[in-house]
Amino acid sequence: MRKSKATIFLVVLMLLTTLLFGCVKEQKENLQGDVGNNIGNTAYPMDIVDGFGNSVTIEKQPERVVSIAPSQTEILFALGLEDKIVGVSDFCDYPIEALEKEKVGNAFAINVEKILELNPDVVFLYNEALPESIEQIKASGIAVMLYSPETIDEIFNTILQLGEVMGVEEESEQIVNEMQEKRDNIVDKAKNEKKARVFYQVWDEPLMTAGEGSFINELITLAGGENIAADGDGAYPQYSVEAMVEKDPEIYIAPAHTAENFTLNPEQMKELKNIIKSRPGYDVITAVKNDKIELLDPNIVSRPGVRTIEALELFAKAIHPEVF
């Protein structure tokens, strides 16, 4: 896994498309507060404020939609809107039907020409990394909505707002109600357990983690863990190996992928665990001594969408297997 710094930087950007831009908190105040507080406008044209504070007018119920974010694509499918999705990002692979949709690039390289050809009524984006491309799309009369949720409540609100925009509020409310119930059941099981010290590895070289302000930090906490990197600088900071070793995690959690392979078989997962254990200095941490290196499905744990509570359950099983 030794690569040039430039190559690693590009790979990290690709892997973290659904994570890195969630730290812009000041742009997402409208998604704070009680879940559902932005729902209720059922008439078109509809004026709505997206997750980055942009006021957007939806002229009519959308019939053609482009989603340039795996998490938002999953939400649209869960809402039963697969027939209205005409384009998705290069990374949209769930459900499997998403692979059949036209590809329009990703959050770092939008194919504006292709999007205009598809003539959508609305485009959903995860971040504002490409403002010129966004302005080109808007100039063609296409509504653009941005969402980058970094708390579970923000995720719930994103689902509800997509349901509102698309005219399927009842379906979105049902999904959120079911997610809330499952979350509460998991939290109830974990709340009386002794909190375990947890470190979550976002990337290995340089070592990157999930700190305070990330939804992964919230998942760790709700699952009965103590995120030892909560003091990191930002939501997804670089973290020194020395600081991680000093804080001695009891559970070391990492996504089950490498730079070369996003889908690992059992033998490859075993090899990845051995690689983590063999890193300099890692032999002294409790997680390595007790063989508590946990590899989780990266597509589930890194996408803030309809499978977030499934991610919470994966964290809970990793942290407190005796309960879950």
Secondary structure, 3 states (H helix, E strand, C coil): CCCCHHHHHHHHHHHCCCCHHHHCHHHCHHHCCCCCCCCCCCCCCEEEECCCCCEEEECCCCCCEEEECHHHHHHHHHCCCHHHEEEECCCCCCCHHHHHCEECEECCEECHHHHHHHCCCEEEECCCCCHHHHHHHHHCCCEEEECCCCCHHHHHHHHHHHHHHHCCHHHHHHHHHHHHHHHHHHHHHHCCCCCEEEEEEEECCCCEECCCCCHHHHHHHHCCEEECCCCCCCCCCECCHHHHHHHCCCEEEEECCCCCCCCCCHHHHHHHHHHHHCCCCHHHCHHHHCCCEEEECHHHHCCCCCCHHHHHHHHHHHHCCCCC
